[in-house]
Amino acid sequence: MDINAPAVKQQRTQRAWTQQHLADACGVSLRTIQRVERYGTASHETVMSLAAVFEIEQKSLVVEVQPEIIAPPGPATYSRLVWLLVLSAVLGGMVGGLGMYLLMS
């Protein structure tokens, strides 16, 4: 789960806690707290523990992942698709015709 690493570090430093103190309070390893503050990733259980220890809501730690918005294709893309469709139909017809010619001869 992606979390706001600076917010975790800020909450910890406001309380003048070491990473080890926070790890002990949350019931996780020191390495887990280091990973949270460095990479901003944590399990759901770790996020619940952090929120409980800091006495804040979980949503204040979680980073909402915004879905990527893909723009619809423009007119140039559609014209390329039409040409590709026409070309594939012509080539398909030629290959099919050649196959029939070879089968009949």
CORNORLIN-V476863 format. One line per field, one symbol per residue. burial: 1 if it has 9 or more other C-alpha atoms within 8 Angstrom, else 0. A space follows every 10 residues. Layout:
burial: ???
This chain:
burial: 0111100110 1110001011 0111010111 0111111001 1100011111 1110000100 1100000000 0000000100 0000000000 0000000000 00000
